[in-house]
Amino acid sequence: MLGCANPEESGVYGIGMGIGGCQAELVAVSAADTNLVALPPGVADHSALVLTDNAPTGWYGARVGRVGPGDTVAVIGLGPVGLMAVSAAVVMGASTDRDHRSRVHV
C-alpha cells in the first residue's frame, strides 16, 4: 500500500481484508492495533467517518491528477467521493470559476 508503514499488516477494508460494510455503525477490525487512530476529544464519530474513505480517495485522485494552481478540473459523479475530489482540487489551487455556462459552446 502506498505510504503505509506496515503494508503486510494492512489492507483496504471491504476489499483486501474481506471485511464488508465498514461504514456501518459498528465493525470488527482485525488489525486495529496497527492502524487504528483515536479521535481527538470533541470530534463526533459521524464527523470523522468521512476521513476513513471519502476524503482520502478524493484527495488521492486530485493528487494523482496533479491538480495545481489555476487548473480546470472536471469531476464526473458528485457523490461523497466526488465532492471530496472537488474540495481537494480547490485546496490544491484549482480554479473556482463557477460560471461555466458562459464558456460552454455547443
N, CA, C and O atoms as a GROMACS GRO file, in nm:
protein
  424
    1MET      N    1   0.084  -0.118   0.000
    1MET     CA    2   0.000   0.000   0.000
    1MET      C    3   0.089   0.124   0.000
    1MET      O    4   0.195   0.126   0.063
    2LEU      N    5   0.046   0.225  -0.069
    2LEU     CA    6   0.123   0.349  -0.077
    2LEU      C    7   0.128   0.418   0.058
    2LEU      O    8   0.025   0.440   0.122
    3GLY      N    9   0.247   0.451   0.102
    3GLY     CA   10   0.264   0.529   0.222
    3GLY      C   11   0.231   0.457   0.352
    3GLY      O   12   0.223   0.522   0.456
    4CYS      N   13   0.212   0.329   0.349
    4CYS     CA   14   0.175   0.256   0.469
    4CYS      C   15   0.300   0.206   0.540
    4CYS      O   16   0.388   0.146   0.478
    5ALA      N   17   0.308   0.230   0.670
    5ALA     CA   18   0.424   0.188   0.748
    5ALA      C   19   0.429   0.037   0.767
    5ALA      O   20   0.537  -0.020   0.782
    6ASN      N   21   0.313  -0.028   0.768
    6ASN     CA   22   0.306  -0.173   0.790
    6ASN      C   23   0.224  -0.239   0.679
    6ASN      O   24   0.115  -0.290   0.707
    7PRO      N   25   0.271  -0.239   0.554
    7PRO     CA   26   0.189  -0.290   0.444
    7PRO      C   27   0.149  -0.436   0.459
    7PRO      O   28   0.043  -0.476   0.411
    8GLU      N   29   0.231  -0.515   0.526
    8GLU     CA   30   0.197  -0.656   0.543
    8GLU      C   31   0.084  -0.677   0.644
    8GLU      O   32   0.025  -0.785   0.649
    9GLU      N   33   0.053  -0.576   0.724
    9GLU     CA   34  -0.050  -0.588   0.826
    9GLU      C   35  -0.174  -0.506   0.795
    9GLU      O   36  -0.264  -0.496   0.879
   10SER      N   37  -0.181  -0.449   0.678
   10SER     CA   38  -0.296  -0.364   0.649
   10SER      C   39  -0.366  -0.410   0.522
   10SER      O   40  -0.322  -0.504   0.456
   11GLY      N   41  -0.473  -0.345   0.489
   11GLY     CA   42  -0.549  -0.376   0.370
   11GLY      C   43  -0.655  -0.272   0.349
   11GLY      O   44  -0.673  -0.182   0.431
   12VAL      N   45  -0.726  -0.284   0.240
   12VAL     CA   46  -0.837  -0.195   0.213
   12VAL      C   47  -0.961  -0.266   0.266
   12VAL      O   48  -1.007  -0.363   0.206
   13TYR      N   49  -1.014  -0.220   0.375
   13TYR     CA   50  -1.126  -0.287   0.438
   13TYR      C   51  -1.246  -0.289   0.345
   13TYR      O   52  -1.281  -0.188   0.284
   14GLY      N   53  -1.306  -0.404   0.335
   14GLY     CA   54  -1.417  -0.423   0.243
   14GLY      C   55  -1.368  -0.484   0.113
   14GLY      O   56  -1.449  -0.537   0.036
   15ILE      N   57  -1.237  -0.477   0.087
   15ILE     CA   58  -1.179  -0.536  -0.035
   15ILE      C   59  -1.066  -0.629   0.005
   15ILE      O   60  -1.078  -0.751  -0.007
   16GLY      N   61  -0.956  -0.572   0.053
   16GLY     CA   62  -0.836  -0.650   0.080
   16GLY      C   63  -0.845  -0.738   0.203
   16GLY      O   64  -0.785  -0.846   0.205
   17MET      N   65  -0.916  -0.696   0.304
   17MET     CA   66  -0.921  -0.772   0.428
   17MET      C   67  -1.046  -0.858   0.439
   17MET      O   68  -1.063  -0.931   0.537
   18GLY      N   69  -1.134  -0.852   0.340
   18GLY     CA   70  -1.254  -0.933   0.345
   18GLY      C   71  -1.355  -0.887   0.449
   18GLY      O   72  -1.437  -0.966   0.494
   19ILE      N   73  -1.351  -0.761   0.487
   19ILE     CA   74  -1.445  -0.706   0.584
   19ILE      C   75  -1.541  -0.613   0.510
   19ILE      O   76  -1.503  -0.503   0.472
   20GLY      N   77  -1.662  -0.657   0.489
   20GLY     CA   78  -1.761  -0.574   0.420
   20GLY      C   79  -1.831  -0.480   0.516
   20GLY      O   80  -1.834  -0.504   0.637
   21GLY      N   81  -1.889  -0.373   0.463
   21GLY     CA   82  -1.972  -0.283   0.541
   21GLY      C   83  -1.900  -0.197   0.641
   21GLY      O   84  -1.951  -0.173   0.750
   22CYS      N   85  -1.783  -0.150   0.608
   22CYS     CA   86  -1.702  -0.078   0.706
   22CYS      C   87  -1.747   0.065   0.734
   22CYS      O   88  -1.685   0.133   0.815
   23GLN      N   89  -1.851   0.110   0.669
   23GLN     CA   90  -1.907   0.239   0.708
   23GLN      C   91  -2.038   0.217   0.783
   23GLN      O   92  -2.123   0.306   0.791
   24ALA      N   93  -2.052   0.099   0.837
   24ALA     CA   94  -2.168   0.067   0.919
   24ALA      C   95  -2.149   0.127   1.059
   24ALA      O   96  -2.044   0.183   1.089
   25GLU      N   97  -2.249   0.114   1.141
   25GLU     CA   98  -2.241   0.169   1.277
   25GLU      C   99  -2.129   0.105   1.358
   25GLU      O  100  -2.058   0.173   1.432
   26LEU      N  101  -2.113  -0.026   1.343
   26LEU     CA  102  -2.008  -0.098   1.414
   26LEU      C  103  -1.940  -0.195   1.319
   26LEU      O  104  -2.003  -0.250   1.229
   27VAL      N  105  -1.809  -0.217   1.339
   27VAL     CA  106  -1.736  -0.313   1.257
   27VAL      C  107  -1.618  -0.365   1.340
   27VAL      O  108  -1.556  -0.289   1.415
   28ALA      N  109  -1.589  -0.493   1.326
   28ALA     CA  110  -1.474  -0.552   1.395
   28ALA      C  111  -1.354  -0.546   1.300
   28ALA      O  112  -1.360  -0.601   1.190
   29VAL      N  113  -1.248  -0.482   1.342
   29VAL     CA  114  -1.129  -0.466   1.259
   29VAL      C  115  -1.016  -0.549   1.319
   29VAL      O  116  -0.970  -0.522   1.430
   30SER      N  117  -0.972  -0.650   1.244
   30SER     CA  118  -0.874  -0.744   1.297
   30SER      C  119  -0.736  -0.682   1.320
   30SER      O  120  -0.662  -0.728   1.406
   31ALA      N  121  -0.699  -0.580   1.246
   31ALA     CA  122  -0.566  -0.519   1.259
   31ALA      C  123  -0.572  -0.383   1.327
   31ALA      O  124  -0.488  -0.297   1.302
   32ALA      N  125  -0.671  -0.362   1.412
   32ALA     CA  126  -0.690  -0.231   1.474
   32ALA      C  127  -0.572  -0.188   1.559
   32ALA      O  128  -0.550  -0.068   1.576
   33ASP      N  129  -0.497  -0.283   1.613
   33ASP     CA  130  -0.383  -0.244   1.696
   33ASP      C  131  -0.269  -0.183   1.615
   33ASP      O  132  -0.180  -0.122   1.673
   34THR      N  133  -0.271  -0.198   1.482
   34THR     CA  134  -0.165  -0.140   1.399
   34THR      C  135  -0.210  -0.021   1.316
   34THR      O  136  -0.126   0.053   1.266
   35ASN      N  137  -0.341  -0.002   1.300
   35ASN     CA  138  -0.383   0.108   1.214
   35ASN      C  139  -0.499   0.191   1.267
   35ASN      O  140  -0.555   0.272   1.194
   36LEU      N  141  -0.537   0.173   1.390
   36LEU     CA  142  -0.646   0.248   1.448
   36LEU      C  143  -0.594   0.378   1.509
   36LEU      O  144  -0.492   0.378   1.577
   37VAL      N  145  -0.665   0.487   1.485
   37VAL     CA  146  -0.627   0.617   1.541
   37VAL      C  147  -0.744   0.668   1.624
   37VAL      O  148  -0.857   0.675   1.577
   38ALA      N  149  -0.716   0.704   1.746
   38ALA     CA  150  -0.820   0.757   1.836
   38ALA      C  151  -0.862   0.896   1.790
   38ALA      O  152  -0.780   0.977   1.749
   39LEU      N  153  -0.991   0.922   1.798
   39LEU     CA  154  -1.042   1.055   1.764
   39LEU      C  155  -1.009   1.153   1.876
   39LEU      O  156  -1.017   1.118   1.993
   40PRO      N  157  -0.972   1.274   1.840
   40PRO     CA  158  -0.949   1.376   1.943
   40PRO      C  159  -1.080   1.407   2.017
   40PRO      O  160  -1.188   1.390   1.960
   41PRO      N  161  -1.070   1.452   2.140
   41PRO     CA  162  -1.191   1.489   2.215
   41PRO      C  163  -1.270   1.594   2.138
   41PRO      O  164  -1.214   1.688   2.082
   42GLY      N  165  -1.401   1.577   2.136
   42GLY     CA  166  -1.488   1.674   2.070
   42GLY      C  167  -1.518   1.642   1.924
   42GLY      O  168  -1.601   1.710   1.863
   43VAL      N  169  -1.454   1.541   1.867
   43VAL     CA  170  -1.482   1.503   1.728
   43VAL      C  171  -1.580   1.385   1.730
   43VAL      O  172  -1.547   1.278   1.781
   44ALA      N  173  -1.697   1.407   1.676
   44ALA     CA  174  -1.801   1.304   1.676
   44ALA      C  175  -1.768   1.195   1.574
   44ALA      O  176  -1.703   1.221   1.472
   45ASP      N  177  -1.814   1.074   1.602
   45ASP     CA  178  -1.790   0.962   1.511
   45ASP      C  179  -1.839   0.994   1.370
   45ASP      O  180  -1.768   0.968   1.272
   46HIS      N  181  -1.960   1.049   1.358
   46HIS     CA  182  -2.016   1.075   1.226
   46HIS      C  183  -1.936   1.183   1.150
   46HIS      O  184  -1.935   1.185   1.027
   47SER      N  185  -1.871   1.272   1.223
   47SER     CA  186  -1.788   1.373   1.157
   47SER      C  187  -1.657   1.314   1.107
   47SER      O  188  -1.605   1.357   1.004
   48ALA      N  189  -1.604   1.218   1.178
   48ALA     CA  190  -1.475   1.158   1.141
   48ALA      C  191  -1.489   1.049   1.036
   48ALA      O  192  -1.390   1.011   0.973
   49LEU      N  193  -1.610   0.998   1.015
   49LEU     CA  194  -1.630   0.887   0.922
   49LEU      C  195  -1.580   0.920   0.782
   49LEU      O  196  -1.528   0.833   0.712
   50VAL      N  197  -1.594   1.045   0.740
   50VAL     CA  198  -1.551   1.085   0.606
   50VAL      C  199  -1.400   1.069   0.589
   50VAL      O  200  -1.352   1.057   0.476
   51LEU      N  201  -1.325   1.068   0.698
   51LEU     CA  202  -1.180   1.054   0.690
   51LEU      C  203  -1.135   0.912   0.663
   51LEU      O  204  -1.017   0.888   0.635
   52THR      N  205  -1.226   0.816   0.671
   52THR     CA  206  -1.189   0.676   0.653
   52THR      C  207  -1.189   0.632   0.508
   52THR      O  208  -1.129   0.529   0.476
   53ASP      N  209  -1.254   0.705   0.419
   53ASP     CA  210  -1.263   0.661   0.280
   53ASP      C  211  -1.282   0.778   0.185
   53ASP      O  212  -1.201   0.798   0.095
   54ASN      N  213  -1.387   0.853   0.203
   54ASN     CA  214  -1.426   0.955   0.106
   54ASN      C  215  -1.322   1.065   0.086
   54ASN      O  216  -1.284   1.094  -0.027
   55ALA      N  217  -1.278   1.125   0.194
   55ALA     CA  218  -1.180   1.234   0.182
   55ALA      C  219  -1.046   1.185   0.127
   55ALA      O  220  -0.992   1.249   0.036
   56PRO      N  221  -0.990   1.076   0.178
   56PRO     CA  222  -0.861   1.031   0.124
   56PRO      C  223  -0.869   0.991  -0.024
   56PRO      O  224  -0.774   1.014  -0.099
   57THR      N  225  -0.980   0.931  -0.064
   57THR     CA  226  -0.994   0.890  -0.205
   57THR      C  227  -1.003   1.013  -0.295
   57THR      O  228  -0.940   1.016  -0.401
   58GLY      N  229  -1.080   1.114  -0.254
   58GLY     CA  230  -1.088   1.238  -0.332
   58GLY      C  231  -0.954   1.309  -0.339
   58GLY      O  232  -0.915   1.358  -0.444
   59TRP      N  233  -0.882   1.314  -0.226
   59TRP     CA  234  -0.750   1.377  -0.221
   59TRP      C  235  -0.652   1.303  -0.311
   59TRP      O  236  -0.576   1.365  -0.386
   60TYR      N  237  -0.654   1.171  -0.303
   60TYR     CA  238  -0.563   1.090  -0.384
   60TYR      C  239  -0.589   1.114  -0.534
   60TYR      O  240  -0.495   1.126  -0.612
   61GLY      N  241  -0.716   1.120  -0.572
   61GLY     CA  242  -0.749   1.146  -0.713
   61GLY      C  243  -0.697   1.280  -0.760
   61GLY      O  244  -0.643   1.290  -0.870
   62ALA      N  245  -0.712   1.384  -0.679
   62ALA     CA  246  -0.662   1.516  -0.716
   62ALA      C  247  -0.510   1.518  -0.721
   62ALA      O  248  -0.450   1.583  -0.807
   63ARG      N  249  -0.448   1.447  -0.629
   63ARG     CA  250  -0.301   1.441  -0.626
   63ARG      C  251  -0.247   1.366  -0.747
   63ARG      O  252  -0.152   1.412  -0.811
   64VAL      N  253  -0.306   1.252  -0.779
   64VAL     CA  254  -0.264   1.174  -0.896
   64VAL      C  255  -0.289   1.254  -1.025
   64VAL      O  256  -0.213   1.243  -1.121
   65GLY      N  257  -0.396   1.334  -1.024
   65GLY     CA  258  -0.427   1.419  -1.139
   65GLY      C  259  -0.338   1.542  -1.148
   65GLY      O  260  -0.352   1.622  -1.241
   66ARG      N  261  -0.248   1.557  -1.052
   66ARG     CA  262  -0.154   1.670  -1.049
   66ARG      C  263  -0.224   1.805  -1.058
   66ARG      O  264  -0.182   1.894  -1.133
   67VAL      N  265  -0.330   1.819  -0.982
   67VAL     CA  266  -0.405   1.945  -0.979
   67VAL      C  267  -0.316   2.052  -0.918
   67VAL      O  268  -0.252   2.030  -0.815
   68GLY      N  269  -0.314   2.167  -0.982
   68GLY     CA  270  -0.232   2.277  -0.934
   68GLY      C  271  -0.303   2.410  -0.947
   68GLY      O  272  -0.416   2.416  -0.996
   69PRO      N  273  -0.238   2.517  -0.905
   69PRO     CA  274  -0.298   2.650  -0.908
   69PRO      C  275  -0.348   2.688  -1.048
   69PRO      O  276  -0.276   2.678  -1.147
   70GLY      N  277  -0.474   2.731  -1.053
   70GLY     CA  278  -0.535   2.777  -1.177
   70GLY      C  279  -0.587   2.668  -1.268
   70GLY      O  280  -0.647   2.699  -1.371
   71ASP      N  281  -0.566   2.541  -1.235
   71ASP     CA  282  -0.613   2.432  -1.319
   71ASP      C  283  -0.765   2.427  -1.325
   71ASP      O  284  -0.834   2.469  -1.232
   72THR      N  285  -0.816   2.376  -1.437
   72THR     CA  286  -0.958   2.349  -1.451
   72THR      C  287  -0.976   2.199  -1.431
   72THR      O  288  -0.905   2.119  -1.492
   73VAL      N  289  -1.070   2.162  -1.348
   73VAL     CA  290  -1.091   2.022  -1.312
   73VAL      C  291  -1.236   1.985  -1.338
   73VAL      O  292  -1.327   2.060  -1.302
   74ALA      N  293  -1.258   1.870  -1.400
   74ALA     CA  294  -1.393   1.817  -1.417
   74ALA      C  295  -1.404   1.690  -1.334
   74ALA      O  296  -1.323   1.599  -1.348
   75VAL      N  297  -1.504   1.685  -1.248
   75VAL     CA  298  -1.530   1.566  -1.167
   75VAL      C  299  -1.664   1.510  -1.212
   75VAL      O  300  -1.766   1.576  -1.202
   76ILE      N  301  -1.661   1.389  -1.260
   76ILE     CA  302  -1.784   1.323  -1.307
   76ILE      C  303  -1.836   1.236  -1.193
   76ILE      O  304  -1.770   1.140  -1.152
   77GLY      N  305  -1.952   1.268  -1.144
   77GLY     CA  306  -2.011   1.195  -1.034
   77GLY      C  307  -1.988   1.268  -0.903
   77GLY      O  308  -1.882   1.255  -0.843
   78LEU      N  309  -2.086   1.344  -0.859
   78LEU     CA  310  -2.070   1.422  -0.737
   78LEU      C  311  -2.139   1.358  -0.618
   78LEU      O  312  -2.221   1.419  -0.550
   79GLY      N  313  -2.102   1.233  -0.594
   79GLY     CA  314  -2.140   1.168  -0.470
   79GLY      C  315  -2.041   1.210  -0.363
   79GLY      O  316  -1.969   1.308  -0.381
   80PRO      N  317  -2.035   1.139  -0.252
   80PRO     CA  318  -1.944   1.178  -0.144
   80PRO      C  319  -1.798   1.186  -0.187
   80PRO      O  320  -1.729   1.282  -0.151
   81VAL      N  321  -1.750   1.089  -0.264
   81VAL     CA  322  -1.610   1.091  -0.306
   81VAL      C  323  -1.588   1.203  -0.408
   81VAL      O  324  -1.485   1.271  -0.403
   82GLY      N  325  -1.681   1.222  -0.499
   82GLY     CA  326  -1.668   1.330  -0.597
   82GLY      C  327  -1.664   1.467  -0.532
   82GLY      O  328  -1.585   1.553  -0.572
   83LEU      N  329  -1.747   1.487  -0.431
   83LEU     CA  330  -1.745   1.615  -0.360
   83LEU      C  331  -1.612   1.636  -0.288
   83LEU      O  332  -1.562   1.748  -0.281
   84MET      N  333  -1.556   1.529  -0.234
   84MET     CA  334  -1.424   1.540  -0.170
   84MET      C  335  -1.316   1.568  -0.274
   84MET      O  336  -1.220   1.638  -0.245
   85ALA      N  337  -1.331   1.514  -0.395
   85ALA     CA  338  -1.235   1.542  -0.502
   85ALA      C  339  -1.241   1.689  -0.540
   85ALA      O  340  -1.137   1.752  -0.564
   86VAL      N  341  -1.361   1.745  -0.548
   86VAL     CA  342  -1.375   1.888  -0.577
   86VAL      C  343  -1.310   1.970  -0.467
   86VAL      O  344  -1.236   2.064  -0.496
   87SER      N  345  -1.337   1.936  -0.342
   87SER     CA  346  -1.278   2.009  -0.229
   87SER      C  347  -1.126   2.001  -0.232
   87SER      O  348  -1.058   2.100  -0.209
   88ALA      N  349  -1.072   1.882  -0.260
   88ALA     CA  350  -0.928   1.865  -0.267
   88ALA      C  351  -0.868   1.948  -0.380
   88ALA      O  352  -0.763   2.010  -0.363
   89ALA      N  353  -0.935   1.950  -0.495
   89ALA     CA  354  -0.885   2.028  -0.608
   89ALA      C  355  -0.880   2.177  -0.573
   89ALA      O  356  -0.785   2.246  -0.610
   90VAL      N  357  -0.982   2.225  -0.504
   90VAL     CA  358  -0.984   2.367  -0.463
   90VAL      C  359  -0.870   2.394  -0.366
   90VAL      O  360  -0.801   2.496  -0.378
   91VAL      N  361  -0.849   2.305  -0.270
   91VAL     CA  362  -0.739   2.323  -0.174
   91VAL      C  363  -0.604   2.325  -0.247
   91VAL      O  364  -0.513   2.397  -0.206
   92MET      N  365  -0.593   2.247  -0.355
   92MET     CA  366  -0.469   2.240  -0.431
   92MET      C  367  -0.454   2.356  -0.529
   92MET      O  368  -0.354   2.365  -0.601
   93GLY      N  369  -0.554   2.445  -0.533
   93GLY     CA  370  -0.542   2.566  -0.612
   93GLY      C  371  -0.621   2.571  -0.741
   93GLY      O  372  -0.607   2.666  -0.817
   94ALA      N  373  -0.705   2.471  -0.767
   94ALA     CA  374  -0.783   2.472  -0.892
   94ALA      C  375  -0.874   2.594  -0.898
   94ALA      O  376  -0.912   2.650  -0.795
   95SER      N  377  -0.907   2.633  -1.019
   95SER     CA  378  -0.995   2.747  -1.040
   95SER      C  379  -1.130   2.724  -0.975
   95SER      O  380  -1.179   2.612  -0.973
   96THR      N  381  -1.189   2.829  -0.921
   96THR     CA  382  -1.322   2.818  -0.861
   96THR      C  383  -1.425   2.899  -0.938
   96THR      O  384  -1.527   2.939  -0.882
   97ASP      N  385  -1.398   2.925  -1.066
   97ASP     CA  386  -1.493   2.996  -1.152
   97ASP      C  387  -1.616   2.909  -1.171
   97ASP      O  388  -1.610   2.804  -1.235
   98ARG      N  389  -1.727   2.951  -1.115
   98ARG     CA  390  -1.848   2.869  -1.120
   98ARG      C  391  -1.939   2.904  -1.238
   98ARG      O  392  -2.038   2.834  -1.260
   99ASP      N  393  -1.909   3.008  -1.313
   99ASP     CA  394  -1.996   3.045  -1.425
   99ASP      C  395  -1.949   2.973  -1.551
   99ASP      O  396  -1.904   3.036  -1.647
  100HIS      N  397  -1.959   2.842  -1.549
  100HIS     CA  398  -1.913   2.761  -1.661
  100HIS      C  399  -2.000   2.775  -1.784
  100HIS      O  400  -1.954   2.746  -1.895
  101ARG      N  401  -2.126   2.818  -1.769
  101ARG     CA  402  -2.217   2.827  -1.885
  101ARG      C  403  -2.167   2.925  -1.989
  101ARG      O  404  -2.191   2.906  -2.109
  102SER      N  405  -2.098   3.029  -1.948
  102SER     CA  406  -2.050   3.128  -2.043
  102SER      C  407  -1.934   3.073  -2.127
  102SER      O  408  -1.900   3.131  -2.230
  103ARG      N  409  -1.874   2.965  -2.086
  103ARG     CA  410  -1.759   2.908  -2.156
  103ARG      C  411  -1.795   2.784  -2.238
  103ARG      O  412  -1.710   2.732  -2.311
  104VAL      N  413  -1.918   2.734  -2.226
  104VAL     CA  414  -1.956   2.612  -2.298
  104VAL      C  415  -2.014   2.651  -2.433
  104VAL      O  416  -2.109   2.729  -2.442
  105HIS      N  417  -1.955   2.596  -2.537
  105HIS     CA  418  -2.002   2.623  -2.674
  105HIS      C  419  -2.045   2.490  -2.736
  105HIS      O  420  -1.967   2.395  -2.741
  106VAL      N  421  -2.169   2.486  -2.782
  106VAL     CA  422  -2.220   2.362  -2.840
  106VAL      C  423  -2.226   2.376  -2.991
  106VAL      O  424  -2.266   2.282  -3.060
   0.00000   0.00000   0.00000
